[in-house]
Amino acid sequence: MSEYGITAEVEYSYSEAIEKTKEVLADHGFGVLSEIEVSEKLREKLDVDFDDYMILGACNPEKAYQGLKEEQELGLLLPCNVIVYRENGKTFVSAIKASKALEVAGNEDLEPIAEEVEKDLKKVINEVKQ
């Protein structure tokens, strides 16, 4: 597992994990702005097989607005990615650690917002895991 992600193995099928993740994200104030089925795109563009892999672009509008008021260019780091993937027959759900992602900005005023978002995303991953 990476230092920049919050990851959990889940007891759901791939498609069930995607649906459960979207539900729990919504419960915590996140909308899903984009869905990228990576395995499908790799098959389409490169004619290669890759394990099931979905990127969900999640955004909490209130927190995004707070961050954008602090720094207009923050949009370059949004939305927060949440991934659902299969590896070695197991299903995983992972979310970006917002504190790590926003370190790039070097703006201390964004740290409290990043901490809140990261705390919320940890809750999401923990709830999906249950």
C-alpha positions in Angstrom: 0.0 0.0 0.0 1.1 3.5 -0.7 2.0 6.3 1.7 -0.4 8.6 -0.2 -3.5 6.4 0.0 -6.0 5.1 2.5 -6.6 1.5 1.5 -8.8 -1.3 2.6 -9.5 -4.8 1.3 -13.3 -5.3 1.1 -15.5 -8.3 1.0 -17.5 -7.1 -2.0 -17.3 -8.0 -5.7 -15.8 -5.3 -7.8 -19.1 -3.9 -9.0 -20.6 -4.1 -5.5 -17.6 -2.2 -4.1 -18.1 0.5 -6.7 -21.7 1.0 -5.8 -21.1 0.8 -2.0 -18.3 3.3 -2.3 -20.5 5.8 -4.2 -23.2 5.4 -1.6 -20.9 6.0 1.3 -19.2 8.9 -0.4 -22.7 10.5 -0.8 -23.5 9.8 2.8 -20.4 11.9 3.7 -21.2 14.8 1.4 -19.1 13.8 -1.6 -20.4 13.7 -5.1 -18.8 11.6 -7.9 -17.9 14.0 -10.7 -16.2 11.4 -12.9 -15.8 7.7 -13.4 -13.0 6.3 -15.3 -13.0 2.5 -16.0 -9.2 2.2 -16.4 -9.3 -1.5 -17.4 -11.8 -0.7 -20.2 -9.7 2.3 -21.5 -6.5 0.2 -21.5 -8.2 -2.5 -23.5 -9.7 0.0 -25.9 -6.6 2.1 -26.4 -3.7 -0.4 -26.0 -5.5 -3.7 -26.5 -4.1 -5.0 -23.2 -5.8 -6.8 -20.3 -5.7 -5.2 -16.9 -7.4 -6.1 -13.7 -10.7 -4.3 -12.9 -9.8 -0.7 -12.0 -12.2 2.2 -11.5 -11.2 5.8 -10.6 -14.0 7.9 -9.0 -13.4 11.6 -9.0 -15.0 12.6 -5.6 -15.7 16.1 -4.5 -17.2 17.6 -1.4 -18.5 20.9 -2.7 -18.3 22.7 0.6 -14.7 21.8 1.2 -13.8 22.4 -2.4 -15.3 25.9 -2.2 -13.3 26.6 1.0 -10.1 25.5 -0.6 -10.7 27.4 -3.8 -11.3 30.6 -1.8 -7.8 30.1 -0.3 -6.2 29.4 -3.6 -7.6 29.6 -7.1 -5.2 27.1 -8.6 -6.3 24.4 -6.1 -8.5 23.1 -8.9 -5.4 21.5 -10.4 -5.5 19.1 -7.4 -9.2 18.4 -7.5 -11.2 16.2 -7.3 -10.1 13.7 -4.7 -9.6 10.4 -6.4 -11.0 7.2 -4.9 -10.2 3.9 -6.6 -11.8 0.5 -6.6 -9.7 -2.3 -8.0 -9.1 -6.0 -8.1 -5.7 -7.5 -7.5 -4.9 -11.2 -7.0 -8.5 -12.0 -6.7 -9.2 -9.5 -4.0 -11.1 -6.2 -4.1 -9.7 -3.0 -2.7 -11.0 0.5 -2.1 -8.5 3.4 -1.7 -8.7 7.1 -1.3 -6.1 9.8 -1.7 -4.7 11.3 1.5 -5.7 14.9 1.0 -2.9 16.1 3.3 -0.3 14.4 1.0 -1.9 15.7 -2.2 -2.1 19.3 -0.9 1.5 19.4 0.2 2.2 20.2 -3.4 0.5 23.6 -3.0 2.7 24.6 -0.1 -0.1 26.7 1.3 -0.5 26.3 5.1 -4.0 27.8 5.0 -5.1 24.7 3.1 -3.9 22.3 5.8 -7.0 22.4 8.0 -9.2 21.8 4.9 -7.0 18.9 3.8 -7.2 17.4 7.3 -11.0 17.5 7.3 -11.2 16.0 3.9 -8.8 13.3 4.8 -10.7 12.5 8.0 -13.9 12.2 6.0 -12.3 9.9 3.4 -10.9 7.7 6.1 -14.4 7.3 7.4 -15.6 6.5 3.9 -13.0 3.7 3.5 -13.7 2.3 6.9 -17.5 2.2 6.3 -17.0 0.5 2.9 -14.8 -2.0 4.6 -17.5 -3.0 7.1 
